[in-house]
Amino acid sequence: MAYTALAIDLDGTLLVGNTLPDAEREVIFRAKALGLKIIIATARWLDLAVQVTGPLNLTSPIIACSGAQVFDPTTGEDLVDHRLPSEIVRSIYQIVDNEDCIATATFDSETHLAGLPEPKVINHIPQIRWISSFSESCAGRPRMITVQGEQAVTSMKTALADRIDQLLLLDSVGPSGNLVLTITAANANKGSALIAACTHLGIDPGQVIAFGDTDGDLDMFAVAGRSVAMGQASRKVQNAATDTTAANTESGVAQFLNALFDSQAS
């Protein structure tokens, strides 16, 4: 089956920190020129994804919040929108407020941030609002909650152990290099989100090459026709992929795609 689309994770895959390297930018434009559709599939919330991918002028659906949201940039509408259960959200908020940690909760058009002194987030992207207490938030049900801080992550996993059938808990590495626990509804994952994006585009998931580096990308690997793990990914992630490339710090996506495109041209 011919490949007609790429599904690419951001942090630890296409990006180095918060930077899109020139080699990766160039290979995306090369892929677009060859007619491939580019689906971004990230744990970031939508605004942070668009912030770094905007210069690429992408029109295919964006998978954000680890699959809790699939956004169509051409219409400005959501194709998928999964929210966390209200009763569990209240429990999570109590843990966050009692722990020394950094946490976010992502809603429709803004993300609430707690755990940093407010001056540190002033002049950040306008969709982020600092709050002193999550328990006082009245923004509704979030798509995703993230927690940073070793003790807070441990406490959170322990407290939510009996609700695991309703949740998806994923460890990942954020732009700062810190371990991040991402919490979404159980039906929110990059695999089902990729299927939704492909249905919208009128293509089969088997026509997609997926790139990723963490456990959060495994569901995407399972439905894509070909999957590529980054060189720094764990052995578990590499074993789940059909291919492995160089690390993100070595422009592994560009290395793999340029070699593929060159072989197809010869």
GIGIZI-V580339 format. One record per residue. N is the residue number from 0. SS is DSSP state (A for helix, B for strand, O for the rest). BURIAL is b if it has 24 or more other ideal C-beta (glycine too) atoms within 12 Angstrom, else e. Layout:
n={N/N}
ss={SS/SS}
burial={BURIAL/BURIAL}
This chain:
n={0/1/2/3/4/5/6/7/8/9/10/11/12/13/14/15/16/17/18/19/20/21/22/23/24/25/26/27/28/29/30/31/32/33/34/35/36/37/38/39/40/41/42/43/44/45/46/47/48/49/50/51/52/53/54/55/56/57/58/59/60/61/62/63/64/65/66/67/68/69/70/71/72/73/74/75/76/77/78/79/80/81/82/83/84/85/86/87/88/89/90/91/92/93/94/95/96/97/98/99/100/101/102/103/104/105/106/107/108/109/110/111/112/113/114/115/116/117/118/119/120/121/122/123/124/125/126/127/128/129/130/131/132/133/134/135/136/137/138/139/140/141/142/143/144/145/146/147/148/149/150/151/152/153/154/155/156/157/158/159/160/161/162/163/164/165/166/167/168/169/170/171/172/173/174/175/176/177/178/179/180/181/182/183/184/185/186/187/188/189/190/191/192/193/194/195/196/197/198/199/200/201/202/203/204/205/206/207/208/209/210/211/212/213/214/215/216/217/218/219/220/221/222/223/224/225/226/227/228/229/230/231/232/233/234/235/236/237/238/239/240/241/242/243/244/245/246/247/248/249/250/251/252/253/254/255/256/257/258/259/260/261/262/263/264/265}
ss={O/O/O/O/B/B/B/B/O/O/B/O/O/O/B/B/O/O/B/B/O/A/A/A/A/A/A/A/A/A/A/A/A/O/O/O/B/B/B/B/B/O/O/O/O/A/A/A/A/A/A/A/A/A/A/A/O/O/O/O/O/B/B/B/A/A/A/O/B/B/B/B/O/O/O/O/B/B/B/B/B/O/O/O/O/A/A/A/A/A/A/A/A/A/A/A/A/A/O/O/O/B/B/B/B/B/O/O/O/O/B/B/B/B/O/O/O/A/A/A/O/O/O/O/O/O/O/B/B/B/O/O/O/A/A/A/O/O/O/O/O/O/O/B/B/B/B/B/O/A/A/A/A/A/A/A/A/A/A/O/A/A/A/A/A/A/B/B/B/B/B/B/B/O/O/O/O/O/B/B/B/B/B/B/B/O/O/O/O/A/A/A/A/A/A/A/A/A/A/A/A/O/O/O/A/A/A/B/B/B/B/B/O/O/A/A/A/A/A/A/A/A/A/O/O/B/B/B/B/O/O/O/O/O/A/A/A/A/A/A/O/O/B/B/O/O/O/A/A/A/O/A/A/A/A/A/A/A/A/A/A/A/A/A/A/O}
burial={e/e/b/b/b/b/b/b/b/b/b/b/b/b/b/b/e/e/e/b/b/e/b/b/b/e/b/b/e/b/b/e/e/e/e/b/b/b/b/b/b/b/b/b/b/b/b/b/b/b/b/b/b/e/e/b/e/b/e/b/b/b/b/b/b/b/b/b/b/b/b/b/b/e/e/e/e/b/b/b/b/b/b/b/b/e/e/b/b/b/b/b/b/e/b/b/b/e/b/e/b/b/b/b/b/b/b/b/e/b/b/b/b/b/b/e/e/e/e/e/e/e/e/e/e/e/b/b/b/b/b/e/e/b/e/e/b/e/b/e/b/b/b/b/b/b/b/b/b/e/e/b/b/e/b/b/b/e/b/b/e/e/b/e/e/b/b/b/b/b/b/b/b/b/b/e/e/e/b/b/b/b/b/b/b/b/b/b/b/b/b/b/b/b/b/b/b/b/e/b/b/e/b/e/b/e/b/b/b/b/b/b/b/b/b/b/b/b/b/b/b/b/b/b/b/b/b/b/b/b/b/b/b/b/e/e/b/b/e/b/b/e/b/b/b/b/e/b/b/e/b/b/b/b/b/b/b/b/e/b/b/e/e/e/e/e}
